[in-house]
Amino acid sequence: MNVTLKTTYKIVKYILVSKEFTQTEIHQETNSSLGRINKVVNWLLTRKFLEKTEGKYHVIDPAGIVSIFPLYRTMNELLAYRIPLRDEKETILKHLPKESILCFDSALDAYSRYSRSSRICLYHEEPELLKKIFEPYRGGIIDLEIYHPDMDLQEDVENGQTSKLRTVIDMTCDGKTYLAKDLFEQLWDIKFG
């Protein structure tokens, strides 16, 4: 089951955020077909990511569901440009176009009390535009990483950065799930060692 497809992703996202749900609730909130919802829910149920009790489904392994995403998506495939810049991180952030959406470490910095990355990661609809803007400042130690948006990104944005859930998914698709441990605790009360 490709969890990155637009309709499937909407359903899986609702499941991960809700933690407890009925198929009717998913249908009402996502406008997805009941047939598609049933297929996704049963697929997750047979793989023991969900359980059903008293007429409701419960997410019992959110980390397992998140771990499916890298099977269909890697961040290297979405990376448009990596530009090493010669300026202070705060100055670069101030000069980003307002339609830029911070992701990865840059979003994690806002959610986690431990994360402080030296790179700036963002999604942008026009990576070429950003390359032209920042190319004259090339040559420093702050990496600006520009990614192509995917998976209905506009529904995953809070205050100019990816939502907590989308940040966890992106970090997992980049092989850095361990860096998002604070978000696992905030979203699902999962604590890592």
C-alpha positions in Angstrom: 0.0 0.0 0.0 1.6 3.2 -1.2 1.0 5.6 1.7 2.4 8.6 -0.2 -0.5 8.6 -2.7 -2.7 11.7 -2.2 -5.9 10.0 -1.0 -4.1 7.2 0.9 -1.9 9.8 2.6 -4.9 11.9 3.7 -6.4 8.8 5.3 -3.2 7.6 7.0 -2.5 11.2 8.3 -6.0 11.3 9.8 -5.4 8.0 11.5 -2.0 9.0 12.9 -3.3 12.3 14.2 -6.6 11.0 15.6 -5.2 7.8 17.3 -8.8 6.6 17.8 -11.4 6.7 15.0 -14.2 5.1 13.0 -14.2 4.8 9.2 -17.2 7.1 9.1 -15.2 9.8 10.9 -12.4 9.5 8.4 -14.9 9.8 5.5 -16.5 12.9 7.0 -13.2 14.6 7.7 -11.2 13.6 4.5 -14.0 13.2 2.0 -12.3 10.0 0.9 -14.4 7.1 -0.5 -15.6 4.6 2.1 -14.1 1.8 -0.1 -10.7 3.4 -0.1 -10.9 4.0 3.7 -11.9 0.4 4.3 -9.0 -0.9 2.2 -6.4 1.3 4.0 -7.8 0.5 7.5 -7.9 -3.2 6.8 -4.4 -3.2 5.4 -3.1 -1.4 8.6 -5.2 -3.7 10.8 -3.8 -6.9 9.3 -0.3 -5.7 9.8 -1.1 -5.0 13.5 -0.6 -1.3 13.4 -4.3 -0.9 14.5 -6.7 -2.8 16.7 -10.5 -2.6 16.9 -12.4 -2.5 20.1 -15.9 -1.4 20.9 -16.6 -0.2 17.4 -13.6 2.1 17.2 -10.1 1.6 15.7 -7.1 2.5 17.8 -3.5 3.1 16.6 -1.2 0.8 18.5 2.0 1.2 16.5 2.3 4.8 15.1 6.0 4.4 14.7 5.4 1.3 12.6 3.0 3.2 10.3 5.6 6.1 9.9 8.2 3.5 9.1 6.3 2.6 5.9 6.9 6.0 4.3 10.6 5.5 3.4 9.6 2.4 1.3 7.9 4.8 -1.2 9.8 8.1 -0.7 13.3 9.3 0.0 14.3 12.8 0.7 17.3 12.5 -1.7 14.8 12.1 -4.6 13.1 15.4 -3.5 16.3 17.4 -3.0 16.5 20.0 -5.7 19.6 22.0 -4.5 22.1 22.1 -1.7 23.9 25.4 -1.6 26.6 26.2 1.0 26.1 29.8 2.1 28.4 32.3 3.7 26.1 34.2 6.1 24.6 33.7 9.5 21.7 31.3 9.8 19.4 33.9 11.2 20.1 36.3 8.3 19.5 33.7 5.7 16.2 32.8 7.4 15.1 36.4 7.3 15.7 36.6 3.5 13.7 33.5 2.6 10.7 34.1 0.4 7.5 33.9 2.5 6.2 31.0 0.5 9.1 28.8 1.7 8.1 26.1 4.1 10.8 25.0 6.6 11.2 21.3 7.0 13.5 18.7 8.6 15.9 20.1 11.1 14.6 23.6 10.5 11.1 22.6 11.5 12.4 20.4 14.3 14.3 23.3 15.8 10.9 24.9 16.5 9.4 21.8 18.1 12.3 20.3 20.0 14.2 21.7 22.9 17.3 19.7 21.9 17.6 20.3 18.2 19.8 23.1 16.9 20.9 22.4 13.3 23.4 24.4 11.3 21.6 23.6 8.0 18.4 25.3 6.6 15.9 22.9 5.0 12.8 24.0 3.1 10.2 23.1 0.6 9.6 25.5 -2.3 7.5 25.3 -5.4 10.2 27.0 -7.4 13.6 25.7 -6.4 15.2 27.5 -9.4 14.1 30.9 -8.0 15.7 30.2 -4.7 18.9 29.1 -6.4 19.1 32.4 -8.3 18.4 34.4 -5.1 21.1 32.6 -3.0 23.7 31.7 -5.6 25.7 34.9 -5.1 26.2 34.0 -1.4 27.6 30.6 -2.2 30.8 29.4 -0.4 30.1 29.2 3.4 29.4 26.6 6.0 25.6 26.9 6.3 23.9 24.5 3.9 20.6 25.6 2.3 18.7 22.5 1.2 15.8 23.1 -1.1 13.2 20.3 -1.7 10.4 19.8 -4.1 7.1 19.7 -2.3 5.1 16.4 -2.4 2.3 14.6 -0.6 -0.2 17.4 -0.4 2.2 19.6 1.6 -0.1 22.6 2.0 -2.3 20.5 4.4 0.8 19.9 6.5 2.0 23.4 7.3 1.8 25.2 10.6 3.4 28.7 11.1 5.6 28.5 8.0 7.0 25.0 8.8 5.9 21.4 8.4 3.5 20.1 11.0 4.9 17.8 13.8 3.6 14.8 11.9 5.1 15.8 8.6 8.4 16.6 10.3 8.5 13.1 11.8 7.7 11.6 8.4 10.3 13.7 6.6 13.0 12.8 9.2 12.1 9.1 8.9 12.3 9.3 5.1 15.8 10.9 5.5 17.0 8.1 7.8 17.0 10.4 10.9 14.1 9.2 12.9 16.1 9.3 16.1 16.4 13.1 15.9 12.6 13.4 16.1 12.3 11.6 19.5 10.7 14.7 21.1 8.0 14.6 18.4 7.2 11.0 19.0 6.7 11.8 22.6 4.6 14.8 21.9 2.4 13.1 19.2 2.0 9.6 20.6 3.7 9.5 24.1 6.4 7.2 22.7 9.7 7.6 24.6 13.0 6.5 23.2 15.6 5.0 25.6 
